[in-house]
Amino acid sequence: MLVLAMNRGSSSLRVASFRFDDGQPPSLQATTKLERIGLDEPADDLLERLLPQFDFEQVSAIGHRVVHGGPNYSQPAAVTDELIAELRRISPFDPDHLPAEMDLVEAIRRRWPRLPQVACFDTAFHRAMPRVARLLPIPRKYDRLGIERYGFHGLSFTYLLEELERTAGPEAARGRVVLAHLGAGVSLGAVRDGKSIDTTMAFTPTAGLPMATRTGDLDPGLFAFLARSEQLTADEFHDMVNHRCGLLGVSETSGDVRDLLANEATDVRASEALAMFCYQARKWIGAMAAALGGLDTLVFSAGIGENSADIRSRICDGLGFLGLEISRQRNSAHGSLISSDASRVAVRVIRTNEELMVAQATCRLVRDQTPGV
């Protein structure tokens, strides 16, 4: 089978093709990324840009990373009319991702109606969270409408756990683990016995830690204040907290950690943005460790977590009370294990691979539903 994995973000589209042969590990065939695309970029135009790089006539199936599955999807699901209708219905849960993702799914269906497609949900990993971790402190009638803490980055967390088991062994993967996905979007996951116990994102991906352009957790009273004092509408507030806040809002220059590190010596705004980010990450790691009743392994991943030794070091400074200590030499060399020999907590760096998780789930589902494939 040749499977395409599509990862449609709010400003980019990553596509990777994998070949699956019986008895062999999946083989990456090609990958590409379309950047600086808007939410209103026509899906048909995106497909036109992909046609020179991928022969869709040879593709066996397409899998999609779908950010929000709502309350009804805890496993990958074949794309059907009913699934599309349900995801369109819950699009207000995540207006920055779901409409664009469904536009792409439907554009493919129009062009290649017989080509199987599979939706792989970022929220599915967290559906097993304890009830106490999913509840929001709002009137119970909203709980019945599916308004609860969902959590995201589930495909990344699934991959990280599999890699942790492969590199450190089953005992490590079943222990008390905090997974730190630090990229433009940022979230932590607390995992015990291979299952999600808690996470930092909530009903939407805006919650939790400050991110490149998202606020993370914010006093809900701020909206009412700005609505009164600045006549800010709900749509304007949504745009602000998702696209003009976080590191970008505090620094007033950039949401990219690389830019802020380059400028922090001469720009106090950049320095404060980085200090805020590392402080909040350190605080949330402590909170996740409390939810787990201790910490055995901390995993850094995604763009910042994989590539910035400086940020990893700043976050870990002050976590000695957990028995955590990193090796400056191993960290600077970007080793896979960066904790010191004396550390009671293993600190690891693992490169995530969401597209592989999408492709594997798609291959399994299509083979299960299509005997002989």
N, C-alpha and C positions, 0 to 999 in steps of 0.2 A: 504493500500500500504506500502511496505517496500522499502525505497529509500536509495541508497548509494550516499553520497556526496564525491567527490574526489577533492583534492586540491594539484595538482602537482606543486611543486616549483622547483627551480634550484638545490636544494640540499636535498629536502625532499618530502615525499608524506604523506599527512594527509587524513585519510578516516574515515567517520562517517556514521553510519546507523541510520535512523529515521523511526519510524512507524507512519503512518497517518490513524487514524480511524475517521469516520464521527462524527462531533460534539465534537471532542476532540482535544486538542493541540497536536502538534507533540511530539513524545516520543523518546528520544535518547536511542538507543539500545546498541550500541557498538562504540568504537572509537580506532584508532591506529595511530601511526606515524612511518614511515620508515625514518630514518635519515642517513645523510652522504652518500647519493646516488648522483651520478654524472649525468650530462646531457646525457651522453652516456650509462647510465644503461639501458639494454634491458627491454622494457615494459613487455615482456612475463615473465621475471625473477621477476619483481615486482609483477605481478599477482600471480605467484607461492607462493610468500611470504605472500600474502593476503588470499589465499585459506583456510589455517587452521583457520582463524579468522572470515571469512564471507562465508555464504552459498549462493553462487551466483545463485543457482537454485531457491532460495526462493525470490530473489530480483525482484521487480516489474519494477524498472527503475534506471538508474545511471545518476547523474548530475555531471558536471565538472566545476570547476572554470577555466575559460580561461582568461588569463591575457589581451590579446589584441584582440579586435573585429574589428579593422580597421574602415573605414568609413561606412560600410554597416550594422552593427549589433548594434541596440540600445535596443534590447530586447532579453531575452533567446530564443534559437532556437533549434529545434530538429536536431540531428545529421543526416545528409544525405551525399550522395556522393558529392553534390554540395557544402555544407558547408565545408567539409574537403578539397575539392579542393581550395576553396577561402582562407581558413586559411593557407594552404600550400603556396599559392601564396604570401600572405602577411607576411610569416614567417620572411623575412628580417626586418620587422618592430620591431620584438622582438625575435631575434635568441636564447636568453637565456631561453625562455619559450615555445613559440608556437610549435616548432618541437617536443619537449618532450611530450607536452600535446596531440598533435595529434597522436603520436606514441602509447600512452596509449589508446586513443579512438579507434584506429584501431585494437589494440591487443584484446580489448574487443569484437569488432565486429566480429573478426575471431572466437573467442571461443563461443560467444553467439550471433549469428547474429540476433535473433528475440528480443533481449533485448533492449528496448528503451533507448536512451541516449540523454542528453540535454546539450548544451553548455551555460554557464552563464558567461557573459562577465564583467570583471572588469572595462572596459571603458564605459559601457552603462550608468552608473549613470551620467556621465559628458557630454553626447551628447547634453543635453539641455543648455550647457553653452552659454552665449552670443557670437556672432560672434567675437567681439573684443577680447574676452578672448581666443579664439581658434586660432586666426591668429598667424603665425610665421613671423618675419620680414625678409623673404627671397623672391627671385623672385616668382611671382605669378604662374608661370608654375608648380612649385612644389605643390602648393595648389591644383591644379587640379589633382594631383597624390595621393591626400589623405594625404599629409604631413602637419600636423597641431598639435596643442596641444590637446591631448586626455585625459590625467589624468587617474589615476589608483586607486586601493583600493576601487572601487565603491561598491563591495558587503559588505565590512566592513562598509562603510559610510551608506549604506541602513539600515543595522542592527542597527547602532548607532542612526539613526534618529527615527526608530521605537521604540527603547528602551527609547529614550528621550521623545517621546510622551507618552509612557506608564507610565513613572516614574514622569515626570514633567508636563505633560499635552500638549494638542494640541497647545496652544499659544506659549509655549517654542519651540516646534518643528518647528513652522512657523516663528519664530523670526530670528534674525541675529546670526548665529551659525558658529563657527569654530570647525571643527572636526580634532583632531590631532591623526593620526594613527602613533604611534612611536614604531616601532619594528626593526627588521633587515633592512626591507624596511621602509622608512619614507615618509609620505606625509600629507599635510594639505588640507582640503577642506573648502571653504567658501560657506555656504548654506543659502538661504533666501527663505521663503515661501516653504520650503521643496525641493528646486531645487538648483542644483549646479550653483554657480555664477563664481567661479574660483577655481583653485587648483595649487599645487606646481609642481607636475610631469608634463611632457609635451609630446613630441612625443614618448619618451621611459620612462621607470621607473628609468632611471639614473638621471633625472633632479630634481631640487628643493633643498631640504635640504641635507646636508651630512648624509650618512647612515653608516651601519656597514662596508661595503666594497665598496660602490658606492660613487662617488664624490659629487653628487648633481650638481647644476649649476657650470659651469666651463667656463673660457675664451676660446672661440673656436679657438683663435689664438694659443693656446698651442699645438694643434695637429701639425700644420705646423712647429712650432719651434722644437718639439721633432722629427718630421720626418727628419728635416734638421740636427739637432745636434746629435741625437741618432740613426738615420736611423730606427725609429720606424715605423712599418707598421700599416695599418688601423686595422687589426685583433689584433695586439699586443696592440694598443691603446684601442680598445674596451675591451680587457681582463683586462687591467690595470684599466680603470675607473669604471669597474663593479665589479671586484674581488680583487683588491689590493689597493684600495684607501679608502676614508672616514675615519672612526675612526681607522681602521686597518692601513691605510697609514700614518696617523699623529702620532699614538702611536708607530708604528713599532712592536707592541706586540699582540694586540687583537682588534677585532671589537665589542666585547661584553662589554656593559656598566658595567656589574657586575665586570668584571676583571679590568676595568679601575678605577672604584670607589675604589676597593681594593688596587690599586697600586698608586693612584694619590699623596699620601703624600710623596712617596719616588721616584717617576718617573715623571719628568717634562713633558715628552712626553704624558703620560696618562692624566696629569692635563690639558695640552693644548688641547688635543683631546676633553675632556669633556667641556672645556670652549668654544671651537669652536662650538660644537654641540648645547649647550644651547643658545649661542649668536645667532646662525642662526635660531633656532626655535623661539626665542623671536622676532627676526626681521621679520620673515615670518608671525607670528601671527599678528603683526602690519600691514603688507601688506594686509593680508586677511581682517582685520577689516576695512582698508581703502576701499577695494573693496566693502564691505558690507555697508559702511556708518555708521559704529559703530558696537558694539558687545554686544550681550545679554547673550550668553552662549558659554563657551569654554569646549570642551569634550576631555579628555585624554583617549587613548585606546591603545591596542596592548601591546606587552611584556614590553617595557620600560614605556609607559604611564600608564599601569595598576599597575605595581609593584614597580616602583622606586619613592618613595616620595621625595627623595633628588633631582632627576632630575626635577620633577614637580615643586618643590620649586624654583630651580635655574632659570627655564624658566620663571616662573611667576614674579620673582623679576625684577623690572624695567617696569612692565606693569601697574603700578599704574595710569599712564596718561589715561588709558582706563576706570578707575574706578574699576579696578580688584584688589582684595586683597584676599589671601587665609588664612585660619585658620591653623596655624602650628599643632594644636592638631588634627583637623579633617584629615589633610593631612597625618600626621604620622600614624594615625589609619587606613589609606586607606579607608576612608569613601566614600560613593557614591557622596556626596556633600561636597567639600573641601573648598569652598569659605567662607569667614567670613560673619557674619550677616550684616556688614556695606558695603560689596562689592556690587557695582551696576551690576557686571557681575557674573552670576552663573558659577562656575567652577565645573565640574563633572567628575567622573571616571566611565566609562562603559566598561565592558568586552565584546569584540567583538565576533562574532560568524559567520564567513563566511560560514562554512559548513551548518548551519541551513538555511541561505539564499539560498544556492544552492539547498538544498533538497526541500524547499518550492516552489521555482520556477519550479523545475523539476516536482513535484507532480501536480501543477496547469496545466502545459503545457500538460503533459501526460493525465490527466483527461479530459482536453478540447478536445484533439485530439482522445481520445478513449472512446466513450460513454459506460457507464456501469462500468468503472474501478473505 
